Each structure stands twice: as C-alpha cells, then as structure tokens.
C-alpha cells in the first residue's frame, strides 16, 4: 500500500503543486546539512499555505522549524505585511533554516527564534506579544499538551490551530501505549475534547511519509494570561 500512497502523493504534487526550484533547494540543503527528513510533503505544505490564506493570517506562530520548509510554504500564504515567528530548539537547525529563508527571499516575513520552545513562549508573553491568527504545532510530541496551553493563550476567537503528526501510525488509539510521543498526543486530544475554548477535529493521512494525520481547530474563546490579568 505504501507504494500506492507514494504514487498518489506524486500525482497530486505534480499536478497541483508545480515544481518550485527554491523549495527543492531547501530540501536539498536540509539533506546536505544532515537534518532529519521529517519535513511535511509538498502537498501538505501547499495545504498549510492555503489554510493561512483562507484565514487571511497576518500573524503566524510555528512551534518547530527544522529547516523552514513548512515555514516558507506558510509565509507565501501570509496577508500583505504579515509575519511568522517560528521556534526551533537546535542551533544547527536554526542556522540552516535562516539560510533557507534568505534563499527564499523571506527574511522580512520570518523570524527564527532559537531555544527551548517553552522558554521562548514565556519570553513572547513577557514581550506582550499580540494574539496570532494561525498557529502550527509541529515539535516534540510529549510537550504537545504544553504547546496547546500556550497556543490558546496566544489566540483570539477565530484563531486556527493545527497540530501535525498526531496519528502516529494509528498508535494514538492505543490507551496502553507507553511511547511518550503517543501519550503526549493522547493528552493533547483529551485536553481539546474537554476544552470549550476550541472546536476541533483530526484527519488521518497516508502518503510518502507513511500513515499519520493532523488536528485542526478553531478557537471559540480565549483565556487571559496570568501576567496580563495581574497587570490590570
């Protein structure tokens, strides 16, 4: 079946996501820099771009940059004057990402912040960062519950939140799994299911990257951060 999935991915990408030399070069640069080959596929990148465009997003937060392949896709969907803040743990990945962003001519639209994402999110709150229109969570899965908490704090009613790699080859359905990534995603789903602030669903996907899926939600109402509440 995987061969069929790959063939369908190629068909869709060739037909609906025309060859782009810049994005091709980004993937080559990532491989040459020994980054793990876990980028979204081309058709998934195009989906992110379309979601950003549909949202009319000017402010995007990405948690997990890698080599900025998905970041560049989303930046191309930004409304005029828009900006992406993307967070990356690994210094080498951030360095490669910045080079790729420069290659794409998008330095004006993308800011890479390097460091522990939870610490960087606290820093953004201290800076009084305004809510984001679109938030893409694609980092270490054990911390997904924490990322969701922060995403909701950085949201407004109407903010779209997308979480990637949430099906885990179907293991997400196993309540007995001891895999910390699966447990992180299951807690992530439990939090969403029990939180009236967000309405969401999840979609299973198959393709050249195997069997996985993503969560997409829209924020109905938001919570005031403790810091802002104390400032009143």
mmCIF file of the C-alpha atoms, coordinates in Angstrom:
data_MODEL
# 
_entry.id   MODEL 
# 
loop_
_atom_site.group_PDB 
_atom_site.id 
_atom_site.type_symbol 
_atom_site.label_atom_id 
_atom_site.label_alt_id 
_atom_site.label_comp_id 
_atom_site.label_asym_id 
_atom_site.label_entity_id 
_atom_site.label_seq_id 
_atom_site.pdbx_PDB_ins_code 
_atom_site.Cartn_x 
_atom_site.Cartn_y 
_atom_site.Cartn_z 
_atom_site.occupancy 
_atom_site.B_iso_or_equiv 
_atom_site.pdbx_formal_charge 
_atom_site.auth_seq_id 
_atom_site.auth_comp_id 
_atom_site.auth_asym_id 
_atom_site.auth_atom_id 
_atom_site.pdbx_PDB_model_num 
ATOM 1   C CA . UNK A 1 1   ? 0.000   0.000  0.000   1.00 0.00 ? 1   UNK A CA 1 
ATOM 2   C CA . UNK A 1 2   ? 2.819   2.421  0.758   1.00 0.00 ? 2   UNK A CA 1 
ATOM 3   C CA . UNK A 1 3   ? 3.896   2.299  -2.886  1.00 0.00 ? 3   UNK A CA 1 
ATOM 4   C CA . UNK A 1 4   ? 0.370   3.314  -3.902  1.00 0.00 ? 4   UNK A CA 1 
ATOM 5   C CA . UNK A 1 5   ? 0.337   6.107  -1.326  1.00 0.00 ? 5   UNK A CA 1 
ATOM 6   C CA . UNK A 1 6   ? 3.629   7.424  -2.715  1.00 0.00 ? 6   UNK A CA 1 
ATOM 7   C CA . UNK A 1 7   ? 2.345   7.276  -6.293  1.00 0.00 ? 7   UNK A CA 1 
ATOM 8   C CA . UNK A 1 8   ? -0.790  9.219  -5.359  1.00 0.00 ? 8   UNK A CA 1 
ATOM 9   C CA . UNK A 1 9   ? 1.296   11.811 -3.488  1.00 0.00 ? 9   UNK A CA 1 
ATOM 10  C CA . UNK A 1 10  ? 3.478   12.235 -6.577  1.00 0.00 ? 10  UNK A CA 1 
ATOM 11  C CA . UNK A 1 11  ? 0.412   12.546 -8.808  1.00 0.00 ? 11  UNK A CA 1 
ATOM 12  C CA . UNK A 1 12  ? -1.189  15.223 -6.599  1.00 0.00 ? 12  UNK A CA 1 
ATOM 13  C CA . UNK A 1 13  ? 2.050   17.138 -6.132  1.00 0.00 ? 13  UNK A CA 1 
ATOM 14  C CA . UNK A 1 14  ? 2.969   17.084 -9.815  1.00 0.00 ? 14  UNK A CA 1 
ATOM 15  C CA . UNK A 1 15  ? -0.498  18.255 -10.822 1.00 0.00 ? 15  UNK A CA 1 
ATOM 16  C CA . UNK A 1 16  ? -1.400  20.780 -8.111  1.00 0.00 ? 16  UNK A CA 1 
ATOM 17  C CA . UNK A 1 17  ? 1.934   21.846 -6.605  1.00 0.00 ? 17  UNK A CA 1 
ATOM 18  C CA . UNK A 1 18  ? 4.088   22.819 -9.614  1.00 0.00 ? 18  UNK A CA 1 
ATOM 19  C CA . UNK A 1 19  ? 7.834   22.349 -9.371  1.00 0.00 ? 19  UNK A CA 1 
ATOM 20  C CA . UNK A 1 20  ? 9.438   25.099 -7.313  1.00 0.00 ? 20  UNK A CA 1 
ATOM 21  C CA . UNK A 1 21  ? 13.223  25.369 -7.531  1.00 0.00 ? 21  UNK A CA 1 
ATOM 22  C CA . UNK A 1 22  ? 13.516  27.305 -4.269  1.00 0.00 ? 22  UNK A CA 1 
ATOM 23  C CA . UNK A 1 23  ? 11.613  24.734 -2.239  1.00 0.00 ? 23  UNK A CA 1 
ATOM 24  C CA . UNK A 1 24  ? 13.515  21.943 -3.980  1.00 0.00 ? 24  UNK A CA 1 
ATOM 25  C CA . UNK A 1 25  ? 16.768  23.657 -2.997  1.00 0.00 ? 25  UNK A CA 1 
ATOM 26  C CA . UNK A 1 26  ? 15.554  23.939 0.598   1.00 0.00 ? 26  UNK A CA 1 
ATOM 27  C CA . UNK A 1 27  ? 15.061  20.189 0.810   1.00 0.00 ? 27  UNK A CA 1 
ATOM 28  C CA . UNK A 1 28  ? 18.472  19.570 -0.768  1.00 0.00 ? 28  UNK A CA 1 
ATOM 29  C CA . UNK A 1 29  ? 20.092  21.961 1.715   1.00 0.00 ? 29  UNK A CA 1 
ATOM 30  C CA . UNK A 1 30  ? 18.366  20.185 4.588   1.00 0.00 ? 30  UNK A CA 1 
ATOM 31  C CA . UNK A 1 31  ? 19.669  16.801 3.453   1.00 0.00 ? 31  UNK A CA 1 
ATOM 32  C CA . UNK A 1 32  ? 23.184  18.144 2.920   1.00 0.00 ? 32  UNK A CA 1 
ATOM 33  C CA . UNK A 1 33  ? 23.112  19.570 6.444   1.00 0.00 ? 33  UNK A CA 1 
ATOM 34  C CA . UNK A 1 34  ? 22.062  16.151 7.825   1.00 0.00 ? 34  UNK A CA 1 
ATOM 35  C CA . UNK A 1 35  ? 18.724  17.368 9.123   1.00 0.00 ? 35  UNK A CA 1 
ATOM 36  C CA . UNK A 1 36  ? 16.221  14.562 9.768   1.00 0.00 ? 36  UNK A CA 1 
ATOM 37  C CA . UNK A 1 37  ? 13.967  14.050 6.751   1.00 0.00 ? 37  UNK A CA 1 
ATOM 38  C CA . UNK A 1 38  ? 10.734  14.771 8.578   1.00 0.00 ? 38  UNK A CA 1 
ATOM 39  C CA . UNK A 1 39  ? 9.549   17.838 6.672   1.00 0.00 ? 39  UNK A CA 1 
ATOM 40  C CA . UNK A 1 40  ? 5.955   17.983 5.549   1.00 0.00 ? 40  UNK A CA 1 
ATOM 41  C CA . UNK A 1 41  ? 5.391   16.775 1.997   1.00 0.00 ? 41  UNK A CA 1 
ATOM 42  C CA . UNK A 1 42  ? 4.885   19.235 -0.846  1.00 0.00 ? 42  UNK A CA 1 
ATOM 43  C CA . UNK A 1 43  ? 1.123   18.739 -0.949  1.00 0.00 ? 43  UNK A CA 1 
ATOM 44  C CA . UNK A 1 44  ? 0.948   19.134 2.844   1.00 0.00 ? 44  UNK A CA 1 
ATOM 45  C CA . UNK A 1 45  ? 2.992   22.327 2.584   1.00 0.00 ? 45  UNK A CA 1 
ATOM 46  C CA . UNK A 1 46  ? 0.553   23.621 -0.015  1.00 0.00 ? 46  UNK A CA 1 
ATOM 47  C CA . UNK A 1 47  ? -2.312  22.765 2.359   1.00 0.00 ? 47  UNK A CA 1 
ATOM 48  C CA . UNK A 1 48  ? -0.696  24.858 5.104   1.00 0.00 ? 48  UNK A CA 1 
ATOM 49  C CA . UNK A 1 49  ? -0.274  27.727 2.653   1.00 0.00 ? 49  UNK A CA 1 
ATOM 50  C CA . UNK A 1 50  ? -3.939  27.526 1.658   1.00 0.00 ? 50  UNK A CA 1 
ATOM 51  C CA . UNK A 1 51  ? -5.087  27.397 5.290   1.00 0.00 ? 51  UNK A CA 1 
ATOM 52  C CA . UNK A 1 52  ? -3.055  30.518 6.065   1.00 0.00 ? 52  UNK A CA 1 
ATOM 53  C CA . UNK A 1 53  ? -4.529  32.227 3.004   1.00 0.00 ? 53  UNK A CA 1 
ATOM 54  C CA . UNK A 1 54  ? -8.100  31.189 3.875   1.00 0.00 ? 54  UNK A CA 1 
ATOM 55  C CA . UNK A 1 55  ? -7.582  32.604 7.352   1.00 0.00 ? 55  UNK A CA 1 
ATOM 56  C CA . UNK A 1 56  ? -6.221  35.870 5.913   1.00 0.00 ? 56  UNK A CA 1 
ATOM 57  C CA . UNK A 1 57  ? -3.490  35.473 8.507   1.00 0.00 ? 57  UNK A CA 1 
ATOM 58  C CA . UNK A 1 58  ? -1.016  38.261 9.171   1.00 0.00 ? 58  UNK A CA 1 
ATOM 59  C CA . UNK A 1 59  ? 0.428   36.776 12.364  1.00 0.00 ? 59  UNK A CA 1 
ATOM 60  C CA . UNK A 1 60  ? 1.564   33.135 12.419  1.00 0.00 ? 60  UNK A CA 1 
ATOM 61  C CA . UNK A 1 61  ? 3.323   31.179 15.159  1.00 0.00 ? 61  UNK A CA 1 
ATOM 62  C CA . UNK A 1 62  ? 5.125   27.952 14.301  1.00 0.00 ? 62  UNK A CA 1 
ATOM 63  C CA . UNK A 1 63  ? 6.456   25.676 17.039  1.00 0.00 ? 63  UNK A CA 1 
ATOM 64  C CA . UNK A 1 64  ? 9.145   23.520 15.419  1.00 0.00 ? 64  UNK A CA 1 
ATOM 65  C CA . UNK A 1 65  ? 11.071  24.995 12.491  1.00 0.00 ? 65  UNK A CA 1 
ATOM 66  C CA . UNK A 1 66  ? 13.505  22.277 11.384  1.00 0.00 ? 66  UNK A CA 1 
ATOM 67  C CA . UNK A 1 67  ? 14.891  23.664 8.088   1.00 0.00 ? 67  UNK A CA 1 
ATOM 68  C CA . UNK A 1 68  ? 11.973  26.090 7.488   1.00 0.00 ? 68  UNK A CA 1 
ATOM 69  C CA . UNK A 1 69  ? 10.398  24.134 4.610   1.00 0.00 ? 69  UNK A CA 1 
ATOM 70  C CA . UNK A 1 70  ? 6.903   24.358 6.128   1.00 0.00 ? 70  UNK A CA 1 
ATOM 71  C CA . UNK A 1 71  ? 7.678   27.907 7.284   1.00 0.00 ? 71  UNK A CA 1 
ATOM 72  C CA . UNK A 1 72  ? 8.351   29.055 3.736   1.00 0.00 ? 72  UNK A CA 1 
ATOM 73  C CA . UNK A 1 73  ? 5.157   27.438 2.482   1.00 0.00 ? 73  UNK A CA 1 
ATOM 74  C CA . UNK A 1 74  ? 3.136   29.297 5.129   1.00 0.00 ? 74  UNK A CA 1 
ATOM 75  C CA . UNK A 1 75  ? 4.955   32.591 4.577   1.00 0.00 ? 75  UNK A CA 1 
ATOM 76  C CA . UNK A 1 76  ? 3.858   32.500 0.957   1.00 0.00 ? 76  UNK A CA 1 
ATOM 77  C CA . UNK A 1 77  ? 0.258   32.486 2.150   1.00 0.00 ? 77  UNK A CA 1 
ATOM 78  C CA . UNK A 1 78  ? 0.556   35.458 4.517   1.00 0.00 ? 78  UNK A CA 1 
ATOM 79  C CA . UNK A 1 79  ? -1.590  38.529 4.061   1.00 0.00 ? 79  UNK A CA 1 
ATOM 80  C CA . UNK A 1 80  ? 0.325   41.635 2.987   1.00 0.00 ? 80  UNK A CA 1 
ATOM 81  C CA . UNK A 1 81  ? 2.658   42.788 5.740   1.00 0.00 ? 81  UNK A CA 1 
ATOM 82  C CA . UNK A 1 82  ? 2.303   39.501 7.588   1.00 0.00 ? 82  UNK A CA 1 
ATOM 83  C CA . UNK A 1 83  ? 4.946   37.790 9.700   1.00 0.00 ? 83  UNK A CA 1 
ATOM 84  C CA . UNK A 1 84  ? 5.781   34.340 11.052  1.00 0.00 ? 84  UNK A CA 1 
ATOM 85  C CA . UNK A 1 85  ? 7.581   33.754 14.336  1.00 0.00 ? 85  UNK A CA 1 
ATOM 86  C CA . UNK A 1 86  ? 8.998   30.230 14.327  1.00 0.00 ? 86  UNK A CA 1 
ATOM 87  C CA . UNK A 1 87  ? 10.667  28.471 17.263  1.00 0.00 ? 87  UNK A CA 1 
ATOM 88  C CA . UNK A 1 88  ? 13.492  25.939 16.926  1.00 0.00 ? 88  UNK A CA 1 
ATOM 89  C CA . UNK A 1 89  ? 15.389  24.098 19.663  1.00 0.00 ? 89  UNK A CA 1 
ATOM 90  C CA . UNK A 1 90  ? 18.508  23.022 17.759  1.00 0.00 ? 90  UNK A CA 1 
ATOM 91  C CA . UNK A 1 91  ? 21.092  25.738 16.894  1.00 0.00 ? 91  UNK A CA 1 
ATOM 92  C CA . UNK A 1 92  ? 22.203  23.851 13.757  1.00 0.00 ? 92  UNK A CA 1 
ATOM 93  C CA . UNK A 1 93  ? 18.617  23.542 12.521  1.00 0.00 ? 93  UNK A CA 1 
ATOM 94  C CA . UNK A 1 94  ? 18.020  27.244 13.153  1.00 0.00 ? 94  UNK A CA 1 
ATOM 95  C CA . UNK A 1 95  ? 21.169  28.128 11.217  1.00 0.00 ? 95  UNK A CA 1 
ATOM 96  C CA . UNK A 1 96  ? 20.056  26.028 8.232   1.00 0.00 ? 96  UNK A CA 1 
ATOM 97  C CA . UNK A 1 97  ? 16.555  27.483 8.479   1.00 0.00 ? 97  UNK A CA 1 
ATOM 98  C CA . UNK A 1 98  ? 17.848  31.058 8.352   1.00 0.00 ? 98  UNK A CA 1 
ATOM 99  C CA . UNK A 1 99  ? 19.927  30.246 5.283   1.00 0.00 ? 99  UNK A CA 1 
ATOM 100 C CA . UNK A 1 100 ? 16.891  28.710 3.603   1.00 0.00 ? 100 UNK A CA 1 
ATOM 101 C CA . UNK A 1 101 ? 14.722  31.697 4.471   1.00 0.00 ? 101 UNK A CA 1 
ATOM 102 C CA . UNK A 1 102 ? 17.331  34.002 2.939   1.00 0.00 ? 102 UNK A CA 1 
ATOM 103 C CA . UNK A 1 103 ? 17.425  31.753 -0.139  1.00 0.00 ? 103 UNK A CA 1 
ATOM 104 C CA . UNK A 1 104 ? 13.653  32.202 -0.452  1.00 0.00 ? 104 UNK A CA 1 
ATOM 105 C CA . UNK A 1 105 ? 13.883  35.986 -0.001  1.00 0.00 ? 105 UNK A CA 1 
ATOM 106 C CA . UNK A 1 106 ? 11.604  35.924 3.027   1.00 0.00 ? 106 UNK A CA 1 
ATOM 107 C CA . UNK A 1 107 ? 13.792  37.423 5.754   1.00 0.00 ? 107 UNK A CA 1 
ATOM 108 C CA . UNK A 1 108 ? 11.294  40.287 6.088   1.00 0.00 ? 108 UNK A CA 1 
ATOM 109 C CA . UNK A 1 109 ? 8.430   37.883 6.811   1.00 0.00 ? 109 UNK A CA 1 
ATOM 110 C CA . UNK A 1 110 ? 10.004  35.189 9.031   1.00 0.00 ? 110 UNK A CA 1 
ATOM 111 C CA . UNK A 1 111 ? 11.748  35.458 12.392  1.00 0.00 ? 111 UNK A CA 1 
ATOM 112 C CA . UNK A 1 112 ? 13.503  32.344 13.698  1.00 0.00 ? 112 UNK A CA 1 
ATOM 113 C CA . UNK A 1 113 ? 13.943  32.211 17.470  1.00 0.00 ? 113 UNK A CA 1 
ATOM 114 C CA . UNK A 1 114 ? 16.327  29.533 18.681  1.00 0.00 ? 114 UNK A CA 1 
ATOM 115 C CA . UNK A 1 115 ? 15.996  27.869 22.056  1.00 0.00 ? 115 UNK A CA 1 
ATOM 116 C CA . UNK A 1 116 ? 13.683  25.767 24.193  1.00 0.00 ? 116 UNK A CA 1 
ATOM 117 C CA . UNK A 1 117 ? 10.167  26.409 22.873  1.00 0.00 ? 117 UNK A CA 1 
ATOM 118 C CA . UNK A 1 118 ? 8.544   26.592 26.306  1.00 0.00 ? 118 UNK A CA 1 
ATOM 119 C CA . UNK A 1 119 ? 11.074  29.191 27.412  1.00 0.00 ? 119 UNK A CA 1 
ATOM 120 C CA . UNK A 1 120 ? 10.672  31.125 24.160  1.00 0.00 ? 120 UNK A CA 1 
ATOM 121 C CA . UNK A 1 121 ? 6.895   31.115 24.595  1.00 0.00 ? 121 UNK A CA 1 
ATOM 122 C CA . UNK A 1 122 ? 7.321   32.572 28.088  1.00 0.00 ? 122 UNK A CA 1 
ATOM 123 C CA . UNK A 1 123 ? 9.579   35.223 26.549  1.00 0.00 ? 123 UNK A CA 1 
ATOM 124 C CA . UNK A 1 124 ? 6.940   36.098 23.971  1.00 0.00 ? 124 UNK A CA 1 
ATOM 125 C CA . UNK A 1 125 ? 4.412   36.550 26.764  1.00 0.00 ? 125 UNK A CA 1 
ATOM 126 C CA . UNK A 1 126 ? 6.768   38.850 28.675  1.00 0.00 ? 126 UNK A CA 1 
ATOM 127 C CA . UNK A 1 127 ? 7.104   40.906 25.493  1.00 0.00 ? 127 UNK A CA 1 
ATOM 128 C CA . UNK A 1 128 ? 3.343   41.359 25.420  1.00 0.00 ? 128 UNK A CA 1 
ATOM 129 C CA . UNK A 1 129 ? 3.012   39.577 22.083  1.00 0.00 ? 129 UNK A CA 1 
ATOM 130 C CA . UNK A 1 130 ? -0.330  40.105 20.382  1.00 0.00 ? 130 UNK A CA 1 
ATOM 131 C CA . UNK A 1 131 ? -2.558  37.117 19.523  1.00 0.00 ? 131 UNK A CA 1 
ATOM 132 C CA . UNK A 1 132 ? -1.764  35.073 16.427  1.00 0.00 ? 132 UNK A CA 1 
ATOM 133 C CA . UNK A 1 133 ? -4.171  34.310 13.603  1.00 0.00 ? 133 UNK A CA 1 
ATOM 134 C CA . UNK A 1 134 ? -2.715  30.876 12.850  1.00 0.00 ? 134 UNK A CA 1 
ATOM 135 C CA . UNK A 1 135 ? -0.593  28.534 14.988  1.00 0.00 ? 135 UNK A CA 1 
ATOM 136 C CA . UNK A 1 136 ? 1.174   25.420 13.690  1.00 0.00 ? 136 UNK A CA 1 
ATOM 137 C CA . UNK A 1 137 ? 2.388   22.921 16.308  1.00 0.00 ? 137 UNK A CA 1 
ATOM 138 C CA . UNK A 1 138 ? 4.997   20.546 14.878  1.00 0.00 ? 138 UNK A CA 1 
ATOM 139 C CA . UNK A 1 139 ? 7.612   19.877 17.535  1.00 0.00 ? 139 UNK A CA 1 
ATOM 140 C CA . UNK A 1 140 ? 8.331   17.220 20.195  1.00 0.00 ? 140 UNK A CA 1 
ATOM 141 C CA . UNK A 1 141 ? 5.088   15.389 20.861  1.00 0.00 ? 141 UNK A CA 1 
ATOM 142 C CA . UNK A 1 142 ? 5.493   14.801 24.628  1.00 0.00 ? 142 UNK A CA 1 
ATOM 143 C CA . UNK A 1 143 ? 5.195   18.575 25.043  1.00 0.00 ? 143 UNK A CA 1 
ATOM 144 C CA . UNK A 1 144 ? 2.104   18.907 22.847  1.00 0.00 ? 144 UNK A CA 1 
ATOM 145 C CA . UNK A 1 145 ? -0.147  19.496 25.889  1.00 0.00 ? 145 UNK A CA 1 
ATOM 146 C CA . UNK A 1 146 ? 2.048   22.418 26.973  1.00 0.00 ? 146 UNK A CA 1 
ATOM 147 C CA . UNK A 1 147 ? 2.151   23.793 23.437  1.00 0.00 ? 147 UNK A CA 1 
ATOM 148 C CA . UNK A 1 148 ? -1.630  23.670 23.286  1.00 0.00 ? 148 UNK A CA 1 
ATOM 149 C CA . UNK A 1 149 ? -1.902  25.637 26.525  1.00 0.00 ? 149 UNK A CA 1 
ATOM 150 C CA . UNK A 1 150 ? 0.374   28.302 25.128  1.00 0.00 ? 150 UNK A CA 1 
ATOM 151 C CA . UNK A 1 151 ? -1.390  28.304 21.753  1.00 0.00 ? 151 UNK A CA 1 
ATOM 152 C CA . UNK A 1 152 ? -4.679  29.050 23.475  1.00 0.00 ? 152 UNK A CA 1 
ATOM 153 C CA . UNK A 1 153 ? -3.087  31.849 25.462  1.00 0.00 ? 153 UNK A CA 1 
ATOM 154 C CA . UNK A 1 154 ? -1.731  33.375 22.254  1.00 0.00 ? 154 UNK A CA 1 
ATOM 155 C CA . UNK A 1 155 ? -5.059  33.066 20.434  1.00 0.00 ? 155 UNK A CA 1 
ATOM 156 C CA . UNK A 1 156 ? -8.125  35.185 19.803  1.00 0.00 ? 156 UNK A CA 1 
ATOM 157 C CA . UNK A 1 157 ? -11.594 33.986 18.831  1.00 0.00 ? 157 UNK A CA 1 
ATOM 158 C CA . UNK A 1 158 ? -11.161 32.707 15.282  1.00 0.00 ? 158 UNK A CA 1 
ATOM 159 C CA . UNK A 1 159 ? -7.501  31.699 15.586  1.00 0.00 ? 159 UNK A CA 1 
ATOM 160 C CA . UNK A 1 160 ? -6.779  28.454 13.734  1.00 0.00 ? 160 UNK A CA 1 
ATOM 161 C CA . UNK A 1 161 ? -4.536  25.885 15.456  1.00 0.00 ? 161 UNK A CA 1 
ATOM 162 C CA . UNK A 1 162 ? -3.062  22.960 13.514  1.00 0.00 ? 162 UNK A CA 1 
ATOM 163 C CA . UNK A 1 163 ? -1.140  20.071 15.090  1.00 0.00 ? 163 UNK A CA 1 
ATOM 164 C CA . UNK A 1 164 ? 0.907   17.736 12.891  1.00 0.00 ? 164 UNK A CA 1 
ATOM 165 C CA . UNK A 1 165 ? 1.831   14.048 13.295  1.00 0.00 ? 165 UNK A CA 1 
ATOM 166 C CA . UNK A 1 166 ? -0.990  13.226 15.674  1.00 0.00 ? 166 UNK A CA 1 
ATOM 167 C CA . UNK A 1 167 ? -1.965  9.749  14.445  1.00 0.00 ? 167 UNK A CA 1 
ATOM 168 C CA . UNK A 1 168 ? 1.404   8.039  14.978  1.00 0.00 ? 168 UNK A CA 1 
ATOM 169 C CA . UNK A 1 169 ? 0.818   5.061  12.643  1.00 0.00 ? 169 UNK A CA 1 
ATOM 170 C CA . UNK A 1 170 ? -2.513  4.511  14.406  1.00 0.00 ? 170 UNK A CA 1 
ATOM 171 C CA . UNK A 1 171 ? -0.913  4.135  17.834  1.00 0.00 ? 171 UNK A CA 1 
ATOM 172 C CA . UNK A 1 172 ? -2.842  7.154  19.085  1.00 0.00 ? 172 UNK A CA 1 
ATOM 173 C CA . UNK A 1 173 ? -5.842  4.821  19.518  1.00 0.00 ? 173 UNK A CA 1 
ATOM 174 C CA . UNK A 1 174 ? -3.899  2.622  21.966  1.00 0.00 ? 174 UNK A CA 1 
ATOM 175 C CA . UNK A 1 175 ? -4.623  3.704  25.521  1.00 0.00 ? 175 UNK A CA 1 
ATOM 176 C CA . UNK A 1 176 ? -1.982  1.243  26.761  1.00 0.00 ? 176 UNK A CA 1 
ATOM 177 C CA . UNK A 1 177 ? 0.878   2.749  24.742  1.00 0.00 ? 177 UNK A CA 1 
ATOM 178 C CA . UNK A 1 178 ? 3.974   3.637  26.764  1.00 0.00 ? 178 UNK A CA 1 
ATOM 179 C CA . UNK A 1 179 ? 5.505   5.700  23.937  1.00 0.00 ? 179 UNK A CA 1 
ATOM 180 C CA . UNK A 1 180 ? 5.870   9.239  25.346  1.00 0.00 ? 180 UNK A CA 1 
ATOM 181 C CA . UNK A 1 181 ? 5.057   10.699 21.920  1.00 0.00 ? 181 UNK A CA 1 
ATOM 182 C CA . UNK A 1 182 ? 1.779   8.786  21.759  1.00 0.00 ? 182 UNK A CA 1 
ATOM 183 C CA . UNK A 1 183 ? 0.953   9.648  25.356  1.00 0.00 ? 183 UNK A CA 1 
ATOM 184 C CA . UNK A 1 184 ? 1.664   13.314 24.632  1.00 0.00 ? 184 UNK A CA 1 
ATOM 185 C CA . UNK A 1 185 ? -0.680  13.296 21.650  1.00 0.00 ? 185 UNK A CA 1 
ATOM 186 C CA . UNK A 1 186 ? -3.414  11.452 23.560  1.00 0.00 ? 186 UNK A CA 1 
ATOM 187 C CA . UNK A 1 187 ? -3.247  14.023 26.359  1.00 0.00 ? 187 UNK A CA 1 
ATOM 188 C CA . UNK A 1 188 ? -3.320  16.738 23.686  1.00 0.00 ? 188 UNK A CA 1 
ATOM 189 C CA . UNK A 1 189 ? -6.551  15.248 22.279  1.00 0.00 ? 189 UNK A CA 1 
ATOM 190 C CA . UNK A 1 190 ? -8.057  14.804 25.747  1.00 0.00 ? 190 UNK A CA 1 
ATOM 191 C CA . UNK A 1 191 ? -7.399  18.463 26.504  1.00 0.00 ? 191 UNK A CA 1 
ATOM 192 C CA . UNK A 1 192 ? -9.008  19.596 23.257  1.00 0.00 ? 192 UNK A CA 1 
ATOM 193 C CA . UNK A 1 193 ? -12.038 17.349 23.802  1.00 0.00 ? 193 UNK A CA 1 
ATOM 194 C CA . UNK A 1 194 ? -12.610 18.796 27.266  1.00 0.00 ? 194 UNK A CA 1 
ATOM 195 C CA . UNK A 1 195 ? -11.951 22.457 26.475  1.00 0.00 ? 195 UNK A CA 1 
ATOM 196 C CA . UNK A 1 196 ? -14.892 24.591 25.298  1.00 0.00 ? 196 UNK A CA 1 
ATOM 197 C CA . UNK A 1 197 ? -12.496 27.246 24.015  1.00 0.00 ? 197 UNK A CA 1 
ATOM 198 C CA . UNK A 1 198 ? -11.612 25.222 20.917  1.00 0.00 ? 198 UNK A CA 1 
ATOM 199 C CA . UNK A 1 199 ? -13.637 23.251 18.369  1.00 0.00 ? 199 UNK A CA 1 
ATOM 200 C CA . UNK A 1 200 ? -11.518 20.726 16.502  1.00 0.00 ? 200 UNK A CA 1 
ATOM 201 C CA . UNK A 1 201 ? -11.276 17.543 14.510  1.00 0.00 ? 201 UNK A CA 1 
ATOM 202 C CA . UNK A 1 202 ? -8.488  15.298 13.280  1.00 0.00 ? 202 UNK A CA 1 
ATOM 203 C CA . UNK A 1 203 ? -7.825  13.771 9.881   1.00 0.00 ? 203 UNK A CA 1 
ATOM 204 C CA . UNK A 1 204 ? -5.860  10.585 9.136   1.00 0.00 ? 204 UNK A CA 1 
ATOM 205 C CA . UNK A 1 205 ? -3.455  10.869 6.210   1.00 0.00 ? 205 UNK A CA 1 
ATOM 206 C CA . UNK A 1 206 ? -1.417  8.428  4.152   1.00 0.00 ? 206 UNK A CA 1 
ATOM 207 C CA . UNK A 1 207 ? 1.319   9.235  1.681   1.00 0.00 ? 207 UNK A CA 1 
ATOM 208 C CA . UNK A 1 208 ? 5.031   9.198  1.018   1.00 0.00 ? 208 UNK A CA 1 
ATOM 209 C CA . UNK A 1 209 ? 5.677   9.878  4.723   1.00 0.00 ? 209 UNK A CA 1 
ATOM 210 C CA . UNK A 1 210 ? 3.546   6.904  5.794   1.00 0.00 ? 210 UNK A CA 1 
ATOM 211 C CA . UNK A 1 211 ? 0.451   6.805  7.979   1.00 0.00 ? 211 UNK A CA 1 
ATOM 212 C CA . UNK A 1 212 ? -0.189  9.818  10.174  1.00 0.00 ? 212 UNK A CA 1 
ATOM 213 C CA . UNK A 1 213 ? -2.521  12.804 10.342  1.00 0.00 ? 213 UNK A CA 1 
ATOM 214 C CA . UNK A 1 214 ? -3.183  16.245 11.705  1.00 0.00 ? 214 UNK A CA 1 
ATOM 215 C CA . UNK A 1 215 ? -5.508  18.090 14.051  1.00 0.00 ? 215 UNK A CA 1 
ATOM 216 C CA . UNK A 1 216 ? -7.197  21.310 13.016  1.00 0.00 ? 216 UNK A CA 1 
ATOM 217 C CA . UNK A 1 217 ? -9.169  23.506 15.373  1.00 0.00 ? 217 UNK A CA 1 
ATOM 218 C CA . UNK A 1 218 ? -10.646 26.959 15.635  1.00 0.00 ? 218 UNK A CA 1 
ATOM 219 C CA . UNK A 1 219 ? -10.638 28.933 18.850  1.00 0.00 ? 219 UNK A CA 1 
ATOM 220 C CA . UNK A 1 220 ? -14.081 29.925 20.113  1.00 0.00 ? 220 UNK A CA 1 
ATOM 221 C CA . UNK A 1 221 ? -12.986 31.936 23.118  1.00 0.00 ? 221 UNK A CA 1 
ATOM 222 C CA . UNK A 1 222 ? -9.691  32.712 24.792  1.00 0.00 ? 222 UNK A CA 1 
ATOM 223 C CA . UNK A 1 223 ? -8.216  32.811 28.252  1.00 0.00 ? 223 UNK A CA 1 
ATOM 224 C CA . UNK A 1 224 ? -6.361  35.774 29.670  1.00 0.00 ? 224 UNK A CA 1 
ATOM 225 C CA . UNK A 1 225 ? -2.782  35.037 30.642  1.00 0.00 ? 225 UNK A CA 1 
ATOM 226 C CA . UNK A 1 226 ? -1.968  35.338 34.359  1.00 0.00 ? 226 UNK A CA 1 
ATOM 227 C CA . UNK A 1 227 ? 0.553   38.090 33.640  1.00 0.00 ? 227 UNK A CA 1 
ATOM 228 C CA . UNK A 1 228 ? -1.946  40.233 31.757  1.00 0.00 ? 228 UNK A CA 1 
ATOM 229 C CA . UNK A 1 229 ? -4.566  39.644 34.435  1.00 0.00 ? 229 UNK A CA 1 
ATOM 230 C CA . UNK A 1 230 ? -2.148  40.848 37.093  1.00 0.00 ? 230 UNK A CA 1 
ATOM 231 C CA . UNK A 1 231 ? -1.374  43.968 35.049  1.00 0.00 ? 231 UNK A CA 1 
ATOM 232 C CA . UNK A 1 232 ? -4.978  45.157 35.282  1.00 0.00 ? 232 UNK A CA 1 
# 
